[in-house]
Amino acid sequence: MKKNNYKFWFVIGSQFLYGEETLKKVEEDCKIIADELNASGLLSCEIIYKDIVKTSDGAEKIIKDANYDDTCAGIITFCHTFSPSKMWINALASLQKPYLHFHTQFNKVIPNEEIDMDYMNLHQSAHGDREHGFIGARLKMPRKIIVGYWKDAQVQEKIAKWMRTAIGAAFSKQLKVMRFGDNMREVAVTEGDKVEVQLKLGWEVNTWPVGALVEEMDKVTEAEIDEKMDEYKALYDFATDDIETVRYQAKEEIAMKKMLDRENCCAFSNTFQDLYGMKQLPGLATQNLMRQGYGYGGEGDWKVSALTAVMKVMGEHSAFMEDYTYDLENGISLGAHMLEVCPSLAEGKPKIEVHPLGIGDREDPARLVFEGKAGKGIVASLIDMGGRLRLIVQDIECIKPTQSMPNLPVARVMWKPAPNLEVGAHCWIIAGGAHHTVLSYDCDAEMMRDFARIMDIEFVHIGKDTTPEELEKELFLADLAWKLK
């Protein structure tokens, strides 16, 4: 459903000036590049050598075909020879797919004995791609530029990351979000313009009553619950004897999944303030759905729900998260939620436990309890600034827990934010970042910047060198620039 057998089209720039022999060699070289990139094992999708653009009509045909091919997730251009960029204008102006300008060269070094004018006429990307780059800049194209030798692993890894981002963008354009009830009362940051979000990101966000979910739960059979319990036993350790409570979570999960799949929704939200007819707030049910790739947002936060789903397509180990409390002495943030943290973040096998919730006025729910993995990551927040969307990303370093916290029965992750807790939190608040985020070990700031560029939304990065003073200047200038768009 999410990968959709996506392909990336390799489109080559040249012209008729150099004759048929040179064009045949260009085609041969570029097919080798595509084949070896595919054989590298680093790319998430196949690159398809498409054709050599030699005329404006040829360029327009390829771009039109790409726009209408649902399996094409983006185009990659490379000008092996000089390719006059006026013939690309109409084509690129109509492009609706993500665009990577790959500035490389078939041979890595200049061959001392072999180089002559014929060689020079063939291997001209040094100025062919500069001509191509000009028209991209002139058209203000939202493009990714990767420079380097195509056989180098680090270059191939950059292409692979951009591919994952482009797939996330394609998935985003088709994403539907199911809201069970509304968002938590009086909360500002979880609000947003659903029409603008659909225009920019493609997300269809609609509401289903909790009563409809309760009706679906009443249809779940004991046999279906038994099958789900077998799944739980295979995936998780049981640390409770309260099997009936776990079975109720299984019933909730089965019912939610049926509704999500029936409506072709890949993300959902709910709130503890709207549990009419339900005995428990979904905990384990929500966590296991997230394990399967569904996005989730607590307290009715549909924006973070959808962003979670998109980032899970871009990188599996991504999950709904919330900054909960700080260790100010050691500069650490403790991230958790009442119940709903995805087990894709877990270090080791999660445990199913049952504990009081203390909120929502319902029965004690079952949930997965675990510690998060150590490693580099990011937290990302999407907010509505009124007239535009802002994607805020902060670099973090997840750490092994510094405390056992035996009386905190929730899944949790501890991390050190960049550049440090005090400055990082200061910058986050300046930018208006939400308390809900998506934490990811697999996505990074570069990927999220590319996503924002493709989707034409504002991007803010908080990293090791960020200061409140410079960020304030950046946000002030960005505000002026976005008002002019």
VOBA-682937 format. One record per residue (C-alpha): residue number from 1; residue in one letter; chain; x, y, z. Coordinates in Angstrom, 3 decimals, padded with zeros to 6 digits, m for minus. Example, Ala and Ser with C-alpha at 12.3 -4.5 7.8 and 13.67 -1.06 7.14 Angstrom:
2
<atom 1,'A','A',<012.300,m004.500,007.800>>
<atom 2,'S','A',<013.670,m001.060,007.140>>
REM end
This chain:
485
<atom 1,'M','A',<000.000,000.000,000.000>>
<atom 2,'K','A',<002.780,002.425,000.869>>
<atom 3,'K','A',<005.645,001.426,m001.433>>
<atom 4,'N','A',<003.303,000.946,m004.420>>
<atom 5,'N','A',<006.156,m000.405,m006.594>>
<atom 6,'Y','A',<007.477,003.095,m007.095>>
<atom 7,'K','A',<010.131,003.797,m009.738>>
<atom 8,'F','A',<012.373,006.786,m010.408>>
<atom 9,'W','A',<012.921,007.896,m013.969>>
<atom 10,'F','A',<016.479,008.627,m015.101>>
<atom 11,'V','A',<016.209,011.390,m017.736>>
<atom 12,'I','A',<019.355,012.364,m019.629>>
<atom 13,'G','A',<020.127,015.705,m021.223>>
<atom 14,'S','A',<021.969,015.994,m024.543>>
<atom 15,'Q','A',<021.288,017.256,m028.089>>
<atom 16,'F','A',<021.648,016.231,m031.761>>
<atom 17,'L','A',<024.722,018.441,m032.271>>
<atom 18,'Y','A',<027.229,015.679,m031.542>>
<atom 19,'G','A',<025.879,013.029,m033.915>>
<atom 20,'E','A',<024.411,009.552,m033.524>>
<atom 21,'E','A',<027.629,007.883,m032.382>>
<atom 22,'T','A',<027.958,010.197,m029.398>>
<atom 23,'L','A',<024.264,009.787,m028.497>>
<atom 24,'K','A',<024.632,005.997,m028.572>>
<atom 25,'K','A',<027.568,006.260,m026.190>>
<atom 26,'V','A',<025.580,008.583,m023.906>>
<atom 27,'E','A',<022.768,006.031,m023.795>>
<atom 28,'E','A',<025.192,003.172,m023.125>>
<atom 29,'D','A',<026.912,005.037,m020.282>>
<atom 30,'C','A',<023.667,006.107,m018.645>>
<atom 31,'K','A',<022.180,002.623,m018.759>>
<atom 32,'I','A',<025.332,001.411,m016.996>>
<atom 33,'I','A',<024.879,004.094,m014.325>>
<atom 34,'A','A',<021.238,003.086,m013.775>>
<atom 35,'D','A',<022.050,m000.634,m013.682>>
<atom 36,'E','A',<024.910,m000.270,m011.230>>
<atom 37,'L','A',<022.959,002.069,m008.959>>
<atom 38,'N','A',<020.173,m000.507,m008.858>>
<atom 39,'A','A',<022.692,m003.259,m008.115>>
<atom 40,'S','A',<024.272,m001.306,m005.256>>
<atom 41,'G','A',<021.729,m002.566,m002.736>>
<atom 42,'L','A',<021.455,000.918,m001.205>>
<atom 43,'L','A',<018.455,002.252,m003.118>>
<atom 44,'S','A',<014.932,001.687,m001.847>>
<atom 45,'C','A',<013.418,001.779,m005.346>>
<atom 46,'E','A',<014.469,000.987,m008.895>>
<atom 47,'I','A',<015.881,003.612,m011.235>>
<atom 48,'I','A',<014.518,003.288,m014.764>>
<atom 49,'Y','A',<016.612,004.653,m017.615>>
<atom 50,'K','A',<013.982,006.509,m019.615>>
<atom 51,'D','A',<015.398,008.441,m022.548>>
<atom 52,'I','A',<017.744,011.145,m023.773>>
<atom 53,'V','A',<016.158,014.581,m024.059>>
<atom 54,'K','A',<017.287,016.139,m027.339>>
<atom 55,'T','A',<014.393,018.492,m028.144>>
<atom 56,'S','A',<011.759,020.512,m026.295>>
<atom 57,'D','A',<009.041,018.164,m027.591>>
<atom 58,'G','A',<010.943,015.195,m026.230>>
<atom 59,'A','A',<011.340,016.841,m022.838>>
<atom 60,'E','A',<007.640,017.707,m022.630>>
<atom 61,'K','A',<006.570,014.178,m023.518>>
<atom 62,'I','A',<008.726,012.594,m020.805>>
<atom 63,'I','A',<007.508,015.009,m018.135>>
<atom 64,'K','A',<003.853,014.574,m019.123>>
<atom 65,'D','A',<004.270,010.810,m018.984>>
<atom 66,'A','A',<005.938,011.078,m015.561>>
<atom 67,'N','A',<003.154,013.275,m014.212>>
<atom 68,'Y','A',<000.477,010.764,m015.192>>
<atom 69,'D','A',<002.319,007.602,m014.187>>
<atom 70,'D','A',<001.277,006.666,m010.642>>
<atom 71,'T','A',<004.335,004.432,m010.227>>
<atom 72,'C','A',<006.760,007.288,m010.990>>
<atom 73,'A','A',<007.801,008.807,m007.649>>
<atom 74,'G','A',<010.215,011.326,m009.144>>
<atom 75,'I','A',<012.686,012.139,m011.891>>
<atom 76,'I','A',<016.487,012.213,m011.795>>
<atom 77,'T','A',<018.192,014.333,m014.447>>
<atom 78,'F','A',<021.831,014.188,m015.583>>
<atom 79,'C','A',<023.311,016.102,m018.510>>
<atom 80,'H','A',<026.006,013.817,m019.914>>
<atom 81,'T','A',<026.725,016.401,m022.605>>
<atom 82,'F','A',<025.721,020.009,m023.035>>
<atom 83,'S','A',<021.908,020.235,m023.184>>
<atom 84,'P','A',<020.542,023.699,m024.107>>
<atom 85,'S','A',<018.173,024.468,m021.274>>
<atom 86,'K','A',<015.619,026.522,m023.206>>
<atom 87,'M','A',<014.298,023.239,m024.537>>
<atom 88,'W','A',<013.576,022.142,m020.935>>
<atom 89,'I','A',<011.498,025.202,m019.960>>
<atom 90,'N','A',<007.970,024.040,m020.802>>
<atom 91,'A','A',<008.659,020.551,m019.532>>
<atom 92,'L','A',<010.080,021.552,m016.150>>
<atom 93,'A','A',<007.449,024.247,m015.674>>
<atom 94,'S','A',<004.787,021.521,m015.837>>
<atom 95,'L','A',<006.596,018.960,m013.644>>
<atom 96,'Q','A',<004.469,017.675,m010.756>>
<atom 97,'K','A',<006.860,015.065,m009.363>>
<atom 98,'P','A',<009.893,015.438,m007.067>>
<atom 99,'Y','A',<013.008,016.414,m008.995>>
<atom 100,'L','A',<016.630,015.457,m008.351>>
<atom 101,'H','A',<019.382,017.140,m010.353>>
<atom 102,'F','A',<022.246,014.643,m010.223>>
<atom 103,'H','A',<025.544,016.343,m011.084>>
<atom 104,'T','A',<027.979,013.532,m011.765>>
<atom 105,'Q','A',<030.261,012.260,m014.538>>
<atom 106,'F','A',<030.594,008.837,m016.104>>
<atom 107,'N','A',<034.358,008.668,m015.535>>
<atom 108,'K','A',<035.853,009.725,m012.236>>
<atom 109,'V','A',<039.181,011.087,m013.472>>
<atom 110,'I','A',<040.531,012.745,m016.604>>
<atom 111,'P','A',<042.352,010.079,m018.711>>
<atom 112,'N','A',<045.665,011.620,m019.652>>
<atom 113,'E','A',<046.276,009.628,m022.862>>
<atom 114,'E','A',<042.680,009.187,m023.946>>
<atom 115,'I','A',<041.436,012.740,m023.637>>
<atom 116,'D','A',<040.872,014.547,m026.941>>
<atom 117,'M','A',<038.117,016.725,m028.382>>
<atom 118,'D','A',<035.860,013.738,m028.996>>
<atom 119,'Y','A',<036.227,012.784,m025.334>>
<atom 120,'M','A',<035.569,016.383,m024.306>>
<atom 121,'N','A',<032.419,016.569,m026.435>>
<atom 122,'L','A',<031.085,013.387,m024.820>>
<atom 123,'H','A',<031.929,014.034,m021.136>>
<atom 124,'Q','A',<030.561,017.535,m020.682>>
<atom 125,'S','A',<028.522,017.375,m017.496>>
<atom 126,'A','A',<030.867,019.944,m015.912>>
<atom 127,'H','A',<029.163,022.604,m018.000>>
<atom 128,'G','A',<026.104,020.707,m019.261>>
<atom 129,'D','A',<024.756,020.434,m015.719>>
<atom 130,'R','A',<025.533,024.082,m015.045>>
<atom 131,'E','A',<023.343,025.059,m017.987>>
<atom 132,'H','A',<020.672,022.728,m016.631>>
<atom 133,'G','A',<021.140,024.171,m013.155>>
<atom 134,'F','A',<020.547,027.693,m014.436>>
<atom 135,'I','A',<017.111,026.880,m015.821>>
<atom 136,'G','A',<016.165,025.164,m012.564>>
<atom 137,'A','A',<017.149,028.314,m010.680>>
<atom 138,'R','A',<015.450,030.590,m013.215>>
<atom 139,'L','A',<012.197,028.623,m012.896>>
<atom 140,'K','A',<012.563,028.555,m009.088>>
<atom 141,'M','A',<012.198,024.786,m009.207>>
<atom 142,'P','A',<011.904,022.927,m005.872>>
<atom 143,'R','A',<014.774,020.534,m006.614>>
<atom 144,'K','A',<017.293,018.395,m004.816>>
<atom 145,'I','A',<020.896,018.741,m006.016>>
<atom 146,'I','A',<023.383,015.928,m005.404>>
<atom 147,'V','A',<026.977,016.328,m006.563>>
<atom 148,'G','A',<029.558,013.555,m006.666>>
<atom 149,'Y','A',<030.767,010.446,m008.441>>
<atom 150,'W','A',<027.911,008.024,m009.026>>
<atom 151,'K','A',<029.867,004.952,m007.876>>
<atom 152,'D','A',<030.734,006.422,m004.456>>
<atom 153,'A','A',<028.736,004.894,m001.626>>
<atom 154,'Q','A',<028.107,008.217,000.114>>
<atom 155,'V','A',<026.621,009.623,m003.093>>
<atom 156,'Q','A',<024.414,006.567,m003.530>>
<atom 157,'E','A',<023.264,006.909,000.093>>
<atom 158,'K','A',<022.241,010.511,m000.564>>
<atom 159,'I','A',<020.183,009.373,m003.542>>
<atom 160,'A','A',<018.608,006.648,m001.410>>
<atom 161,'K','A',<017.611,009.143,001.298>>
<atom 162,'W','A',<016.070,011.487,m001.260>>
<atom 163,'M','A',<014.151,008.544,m002.747>>
<atom 164,'R','A',<012.677,007.724,000.657>>
<atom 165,'T','A',<011.629,011.348,001.016>>
<atom 166,'A','A',<010.041,011.388,m002.444>>
<atom 167,'I','A',<008.110,008.216,m001.602>>
<atom 168,'G','A',<006.940,009.926,001.581>>
<atom 169,'A','A',<005.742,012.857,m000.521>>
<atom 170,'A','A',<003.854,010.541,m002.888>>
<atom 171,'F','A',<002.285,008.763,000.083>>
<atom 172,'S','A',<001.405,012.108,001.676>>
<atom 173,'K','A',<m000.559,013.174,m001.398>>
<atom 174,'Q','A',<m002.851,010.151,m000.940>>
<atom 175,'L','A',<m003.086,010.098,002.855>>
<atom 176,'K','A',<m006.441,009.981,004.634>>
<atom 177,'V','A',<m006.757,010.598,008.371>>
<atom 178,'M','A',<m009.568,009.254,010.560>>
<atom 179,'R','A',<m010.386,011.339,013.628>>
<atom 180,'F','A',<m012.344,009.586,016.363>>
<atom 181,'G','A',<m014.041,012.631,017.866>>
<atom 182,'D','A',<m012.469,016.085,018.074>>
<atom 183,'N','A',<m009.224,017.297,019.606>>
<atom 184,'M','A',<m008.624,017.974,023.288>>
<atom 185,'R','A',<m010.599,020.987,024.466>>
<atom 186,'E','A',<m008.914,024.409,024.656>>
<atom 187,'V','A',<m005.601,023.233,023.125>>
<atom 188,'A','A',<m004.283,025.593,020.432>>
<atom 189,'V','A',<m001.385,023.809,018.716>>
<atom 190,'T','A',<m003.439,020.760,017.712>>
<atom 191,'E','A',<m005.793,022.981,015.703>>
<atom 192,'G','A',<m005.130,023.770,012.059>>
<atom 193,'D','A',<m006.544,024.592,008.648>>
<atom 194,'K','A',<m007.546,021.234,007.134>>
<atom 195,'V','A',<m008.247,022.800,003.744>>
<atom 196,'E','A',<m004.760,024.336,003.554>>
<atom 197,'V','A',<m003.211,021.064,004.686>>
<atom 198,'Q','A',<m005.010,019.174,001.931>>
<atom 199,'L','A',<m003.917,021.743,m000.650>>
<atom 200,'K','A',<m000.269,021.614,000.436>>
<atom 201,'L','A',<000.253,018.083,001.718>>
<atom 202,'G','A',<m002.652,016.124,000.240>>
<atom 203,'W','A',<m004.052,014.988,003.596>>
<atom 204,'E','A',<m007.797,014.316,003.739>>
<atom 205,'V','A',<m008.787,014.783,007.385>>
<atom 206,'N','A',<m012.297,013.798,008.466>>
<atom 207,'T','A',<m014.138,012.825,011.639>>
<atom 208,'W','A',<m015.952,009.626,012.598>>
<atom 209,'P','A',<m018.030,009.470,015.778>>
<atom 210,'V','A',<m016.791,007.343,018.652>>
<atom 211,'G','A',<m020.206,005.663,018.565>>
<atom 212,'A','A',<m019.376,004.223,015.145>>
<atom 213,'L','A',<m016.230,002.680,016.625>>
<atom 214,'V','A',<m018.222,001.195,019.513>>
<atom 215,'E','A',<m020.656,m000.336,017.016>>
<atom 216,'E','A',<m017.721,m001.859,015.139>>
<atom 217,'M','A',<m016.284,m003.211,018.397>>
<atom 218,'D','A',<m019.578,m004.964,019.140>>
<atom 219,'K','A',<m019.204,m006.906,015.883>>
<atom 220,'V','A',<m015.748,m008.305,016.753>>
<atom 221,'T','A',<m015.854,m012.058,017.379>>
<atom 222,'E','A',<m014.100,m014.052,020.079>>
<atom 223,'A','A',<m012.252,m015.950,017.348>>
<atom 224,'E','A',<m010.856,m012.694,015.991>>
<atom 225,'I','A',<m009.741,m011.695,019.481>>
<atom 226,'D','A',<m008.088,m015.106,019.991>>
<atom 227,'E','A',<m006.105,m014.615,016.791>>
<atom 228,'K','A',<m005.015,m011.131,017.866>>
<atom 229,'M','A',<m003.973,m012.480,021.285>>
<atom 230,'D','A',<m001.744,m015.048,019.551>>
<atom 231,'E','A',<m000.129,m012.141,017.690>>
<atom 232,'Y','A',<000.472,m010.284,020.954>>
<atom 233,'K','A',<002.027,m013.381,022.537>>
<atom 234,'A','A',<004.444,m013.735,019.609>>
<atom 235,'L','A',<005.502,m010.091,019.667>>
<atom 236,'Y','A',<005.480,m009.100,023.331>>
<atom 237,'D','A',<006.076,m010.420,026.839>>
<atom 238,'F','A',<003.000,m010.605,029.061>>
<atom 239,'A','A',<003.636,m008.977,032.433>>
<atom 240,'T','A',<000.014,m009.117,033.585>>
<atom 241,'D','A',<m002.529,m011.749,034.560>>
<atom 242,'D','A',<m005.412,m009.468,033.618>>
<atom 243,'I','A',<m006.090,m011.188,030.314>>
<atom 244,'E','A',<m009.585,m009.755,029.903>>
<atom 245,'T','A',<m008.188,m006.229,029.850>>
<atom 246,'V','A',<m005.734,m007.228,027.123>>
<atom 247,'R','A',<m008.550,m008.883,025.180>>
<atom 248,'Y','A',<m010.511,m005.640,025.325>>
<atom 249,'Q','A',<m007.548,m003.825,023.766>>
<atom 250,'A','A',<m007.471,m006.497,021.060>>
<atom 251,'K','A',<m011.155,m005.820,020.366>>
<atom 252,'E','A',<m010.451,m002.095,020.060>>
<atom 253,'E','A',<m007.542,m002.681,017.699>>
<atom 254,'I','A',<m009.489,m005.028,015.442>>
<atom 255,'A','A',<m012.396,m002.591,015.202>>
<atom 256,'M','A',<m010.183,000.444,014.522>>
<atom 257,'K','A',<m008.227,m001.407,011.848>>
<atom 258,'K','A',<m011.428,m002.486,010.088>>
<atom 259,'M','A',<m012.664,001.097,009.998>>
<atom 260,'L','A',<m009.300,002.480,008.895>>
<atom 261,'D','A',<m008.917,m000.052,006.103>>
<atom 262,'R','A',<m012.510,000.292,004.947>>
<atom 263,'E','A',<m012.040,004.049,004.526>>
<atom 264,'N','A',<m008.476,003.696,003.175>>
<atom 265,'C','A',<m007.104,005.714,006.106>>
<atom 266,'C','A',<m003.492,005.258,007.203>>
<atom 267,'A','A',<m003.574,007.559,010.241>>
<atom 268,'F','A',<m005.933,008.257,013.123>>
<atom 269,'S','A',<m006.375,010.307,016.272>>
<atom 270,'N','A',<m008.495,010.119,019.416>>
<atom 271,'T','A',<m008.745,011.806,022.803>>
<atom 272,'F','A',<m009.371,010.671,026.367>>
<atom 273,'Q','A',<m012.090,013.338,026.537>>
<atom 274,'D','A',<m014.256,011.405,024.069>>
<atom 275,'L','A',<m014.600,007.734,025.085>>
<atom 276,'Y','A',<m018.392,007.477,025.024>>
<atom 277,'G','A',<m019.375,003.807,025.156>>
<atom 278,'M','A',<m015.778,002.542,025.573>>
<atom 279,'K','A',<m014.373,000.911,028.703>>
<atom 280,'Q','A',<m010.724,001.807,028.065>>
<atom 281,'L','A',<m008.689,004.375,026.211>>
<atom 282,'P','A',<m006.884,002.425,023.450>>
<atom 283,'G','A',<m003.293,001.865,024.556>>
<atom 284,'L','A',<m001.898,m001.456,023.419>>
<atom 285,'A','A',<m004.408,m001.282,020.550>>
<atom 286,'T','A',<m002.952,001.991,019.305>>
<atom 287,'Q','A',<000.661,000.904,019.841>>
<atom 288,'N','A',<000.215,m002.275,017.818>>
<atom 289,'L','A',<m001.471,m000.384,014.994>>
<atom 290,'M','A',<001.505,001.992,014.894>>
<atom 291,'R','A',<003.818,m001.026,014.699>>
<atom 292,'Q','A',<001.996,m001.931,011.479>>
<atom 293,'G','A',<002.653,001.526,010.014>>
<atom 294,'Y','A',<m000.463,003.506,010.911>>
<atom 295,'G','A',<000.109,007.062,012.081>>
<atom 296,'Y','A',<m001.306,008.226,015.403>>
<atom 297,'G','A',<m001.827,011.482,017.257>>
<atom 298,'G','A',<m002.939,011.757,020.863>>
<atom 299,'E','A',<m005.504,014.262,022.119>>
<atom 300,'G','A',<m006.968,014.593,018.649>>
<atom 301,'D','A',<m003.741,015.883,017.113>>
<atom 302,'W','A',<m004.411,014.965,013.491>>
<atom 303,'K','A',<m001.357,016.848,012.161>>
<atom 304,'V','A',<001.136,014.753,014.129>>
<atom 305,'S','A',<m000.889,011.637,013.299>>
<atom 306,'A','A',<m000.497,012.234,009.580>>
<atom 307,'L','A',<003.146,013.293,009.906>>
<atom 308,'T','A',<003.854,010.067,011.806>>
<atom 309,'A','A',<002.366,008.011,008.974>>
<atom 310,'V','A',<004.419,009.891,006.361>>
<atom 311,'M','A',<007.672,009.594,008.311>>
<atom 312,'K','A',<007.069,005.873,008.892>>
<atom 313,'V','A',<007.055,005.477,005.118>>
<atom 314,'M','A',<010.302,007.452,004.922>>
<atom 315,'G','A',<011.860,005.536,007.837>>
<atom 316,'E','A',<010.280,002.675,009.774>>
<atom 317,'H','A',<011.623,003.608,013.218>>
<atom 318,'S','A',<009.516,006.743,013.570>>
<atom 319,'A','A',<006.810,007.324,016.155>>
<atom 320,'F','A',<004.440,009.730,017.870>>
<atom 321,'M','A',<006.173,011.351,020.848>>
<atom 322,'E','A',<005.704,014.029,023.488>>
<atom 323,'D','A',<008.181,015.945,025.634>>
<atom 324,'Y','A',<007.019,015.132,029.146>>
<atom 325,'T','A',<009.560,016.243,031.754>>
<atom 326,'Y','A',<013.215,017.303,032.085>>
<atom 327,'D','A',<016.366,016.372,033.933>>
<atom 328,'L','A',<017.689,019.923,034.076>>
<atom 329,'E','A',<020.864,018.900,035.887>>
<atom 330,'N','A',<021.991,016.626,033.049>>
<atom 331,'G','A',<020.280,018.339,030.111>>
<atom 332,'I','A',<017.948,015.447,029.289>>
<atom 333,'S','A',<014.370,015.365,028.026>>
<atom 334,'L','A',<012.102,012.444,028.922>>
<atom 335,'G','A',<009.704,011.682,026.095>>
<atom 336,'A','A',<006.630,009.526,026.592>>
<atom 337,'H','A',<002.861,009.627,026.420>>
<atom 338,'M','A',<000.030,008.316,028.561>>
<atom 339,'L','A',<m000.037,005.032,026.624>>
<atom 340,'E','A',<000.729,005.466,022.969>>
<atom 341,'V','A',<004.390,005.111,021.982>>
<atom 342,'C','A',<005.222,002.834,019.042>>
<atom 343,'P','A',<007.255,m000.329,019.789>>
<atom 344,'S','A',<009.441,000.413,016.744>>
<atom 345,'L','A',<011.454,002.599,019.168>>
<atom 346,'A','A',<011.981,m000.195,021.707>>
<atom 347,'E','A',<015.294,m001.543,022.949>>
<atom 348,'G','A',<014.438,m005.183,023.572>>
<atom 349,'K','A',<011.062,m006.895,023.722>>
<atom 350,'P','A',<008.219,m004.715,025.064>>
<atom 351,'K','A',<006.049,m005.915,027.950>>
<atom 352,'I','A',<002.271,m005.809,028.135>>
<atom 353,'E','A',<001.217,m004.351,031.474>>
<atom 354,'V','A',<m002.030,m003.101,033.027>>
<atom 355,'H','A',<m001.987,m000.035,035.284>>
<atom 356,'P','A',<m004.314,002.804,036.307>>
<atom 357,'L','A',<m004.328,005.737,033.912>>
<atom 358,'G','A',<m005.567,008.491,036.218>>
<atom 359,'I','A',<m007.172,010.374,033.334>>
<atom 360,'G','A',<m010.172,009.754,031.088>>
<atom 361,'D','A',<m012.419,008.248,033.816>>
<atom 362,'R','A',<m012.319,004.707,032.419>>
<atom 363,'E','A',<m010.964,001.271,033.333>>
<atom 364,'D','A',<m007.246,000.619,033.706>>
<atom 365,'P','A',<m005.921,000.025,030.171>>
<atom 366,'A','A',<m003.280,m002.414,028.939>>
<atom 367,'R','A',<m000.238,m000.881,027.315>>
<atom 368,'L','A',<003.280,m001.728,026.108>>
<atom 369,'V','A',<006.055,m000.663,028.451>>
<atom 370,'F','A',<009.647,m000.375,027.215>>
<atom 371,'E','A',<012.777,001.767,027.107>>
<atom 372,'G','A',<013.781,003.462,023.875>>
<atom 373,'K','A',<016.952,002.715,021.956>>
<atom 374,'A','A',<020.078,004.834,022.087>>
<atom 375,'G','A',<021.183,006.559,018.893>>
<atom 376,'K','A',<021.007,009.696,016.791>>
<atom 377,'G','A',<017.589,010.929,015.778>>
<atom 378,'I','A',<015.313,013.881,015.222>>
<atom 379,'V','A',<012.038,015.187,016.556>>
<atom 380,'A','A',<009.728,016.897,014.052>>
<atom 381,'S','A',<006.695,019.128,014.590>>
<atom 382,'L','A',<004.251,020.507,012.025>>
<atom 383,'I','A',<002.411,023.672,013.057>>
<atom 384,'D','A',<m000.075,026.006,011.400>>
<atom 385,'M','A',<001.234,029.585,011.450>>
<atom 386,'G','A',<m001.895,031.062,009.864>>
<atom 387,'G','A',<m001.421,031.287,006.118>>
<atom 388,'R','A',<001.382,028.741,005.986>>
<atom 389,'L','A',<002.623,025.501,007.521>>
<atom 390,'R','A',<005.937,025.327,009.381>>
<atom 391,'L','A',<007.902,022.096,009.799>>
<atom 392,'I','A',<010.312,022.298,012.748>>
<atom 393,'V','A',<013.039,019.670,013.122>>
<atom 394,'Q','A',<015.511,019.317,015.965>>
<atom 395,'D','A',<018.522,017.011,016.095>>
<atom 396,'I','A',<018.649,014.797,019.195>>
<atom 397,'E','A',<020.844,012.102,020.705>>
<atom 398,'C','A',<018.779,009.345,022.336>>
<atom 399,'I','A',<020.552,007.818,025.317>>
<atom 400,'K','A',<020.334,004.779,027.529>>
<atom 401,'P','A',<018.017,005.569,030.456>>
<atom 402,'T','A',<019.834,007.196,033.343>>
<atom 403,'Q','A',<017.172,006.014,035.823>>
<atom 404,'S','A',<015.030,002.886,036.151>>
<atom 405,'M','A',<011.787,004.784,036.957>>
<atom 406,'P','A',<010.061,001.673,038.403>>
<atom 407,'N','A',<006.818,003.524,039.134>>
<atom 408,'L','A',<006.387,004.982,035.638>>
<atom 409,'P','A',<004.538,002.277,033.644>>
<atom 410,'V','A',<004.804,003.831,030.172>>
<atom 411,'A','A',<007.013,003.456,027.129>>
<atom 412,'R','A',<009.649,006.178,027.224>>
<atom 413,'V','A',<012.699,007.558,025.467>>
<atom 414,'M','A',<015.384,009.832,026.918>>
<atom 415,'W','A',<017.399,012.184,024.748>>
<atom 416,'K','A',<019.698,015.182,024.700>>
<atom 417,'P','A',<018.466,017.855,022.281>>
<atom 418,'A','A',<020.804,019.935,020.124>>
<atom 419,'P','A',<022.614,022.128,020.810>>
<atom 420,'N','A',<021.736,021.466,024.467>>
<atom 421,'L','A',<018.568,021.333,026.517>>
<atom 422,'E','A',<018.384,025.012,027.497>>
<atom 423,'V','A',<019.245,026.502,024.117>>
<atom 424,'G','A',<017.331,023.831,022.221>>
<atom 425,'A','A',<014.160,024.328,024.258>>
<atom 426,'H','A',<014.547,028.105,023.927>>
<atom 427,'C','A',<014.776,027.802,020.128>>
<atom 428,'W','A',<011.894,025.322,019.977>>
<atom 429,'I','A',<009.656,027.748,021.842>>
<atom 430,'I','A',<010.756,030.702,019.662>>
<atom 431,'A','A',<009.764,028.703,016.570>>
<atom 432,'G','A',<006.408,027.695,018.104>>
<atom 433,'G','A',<007.124,023.967,018.122>>
<atom 434,'A','A',<004.351,021.766,019.512>>
<atom 435,'H','A',<004.542,019.487,022.541>>
<atom 436,'H','A',<003.666,016.605,020.210>>
<atom 437,'T','A',<006.334,015.472,017.764>>
<atom 438,'V','A',<007.413,012.576,015.607>>
<atom 439,'L','A',<010.637,011.012,016.880>>
<atom 440,'S','A',<012.646,009.184,014.229>>
<atom 441,'Y','A',<015.874,007.219,014.237>>
<atom 442,'D','A',<015.716,006.722,010.450>>
<atom 443,'C','A',<014.839,010.178,009.101>>
<atom 444,'D','A',<017.174,013.154,009.458>>
<atom 445,'A','A',<017.008,016.902,008.999>>
<atom 446,'E','A',<018.185,016.702,005.391>>
<atom 447,'M','A',<015.313,014.386,004.478>>
<atom 448,'M','A',<012.772,016.582,006.236>>
<atom 449,'R','A',<014.170,019.693,004.511>>
<atom 450,'D','A',<013.736,017.898,001.190>>
<atom 451,'F','A',<010.160,016.974,002.142>>
<atom 452,'A','A',<009.373,020.599,003.009>>
<atom 453,'R','A',<010.896,021.739,m000.281>>
<atom 454,'I','A',<008.815,019.258,m002.293>>
<atom 455,'M','A',<005.644,020.247,m000.443>>
<atom 456,'D','A',<006.388,023.994,m000.507>>
<atom 457,'I','A',<006.156,024.556,003.242>>
<atom 458,'E','A',<008.449,026.416,005.637>>
<atom 459,'F','A',<011.328,024.491,007.224>>
<atom 460,'V','A',<013.134,025.294,010.475>>
<atom 461,'H','A',<016.141,023.286,011.669>>
<atom 462,'I','A',<017.510,023.387,015.204>>
<atom 463,'G','A',<020.976,021.836,015.263>>
<atom 464,'K','A',<024.323,021.969,017.028>>
<atom 465,'D','A',<025.101,025.513,015.874>>
<atom 466,'T','A',<021.667,027.094,016.345>>
<atom 467,'T','A',<021.344,030.098,018.650>>
<atom 468,'P','A',<018.184,031.932,019.729>>
<atom 469,'E','A',<019.494,035.200,018.270>>
<atom 470,'E','A',<020.212,033.793,014.824>>
<atom 471,'L','A',<016.984,031.791,014.800>>
<atom 472,'E','A',<014.944,034.902,015.562>>
<atom 473,'K','A',<016.557,036.641,012.572>>
<atom 474,'E','A',<015.896,033.597,010.371>>
<atom 475,'L','A',<012.238,033.434,011.403>>
<atom 476,'F','A',<011.779,037.186,010.891>>
<atom 477,'L','A',<013.165,036.997,007.342>>
<atom 478,'A','A',<011.201,033.839,006.606>>
<atom 479,'D','A',<008.008,035.552,007.727>>
<atom 480,'L','A',<008.634,038.375,005.268>>
<atom 481,'A','A',<009.484,035.970,002.469>>
<atom 482,'W','A',<006.394,033.804,002.977>>
<atom 483,'K','A',<004.143,036.849,003.008>>
<atom 484,'L','A',<005.461,037.698,m000.473>>
<atom 485,'K','A',<004.785,034.223,m001.886>>
REM end
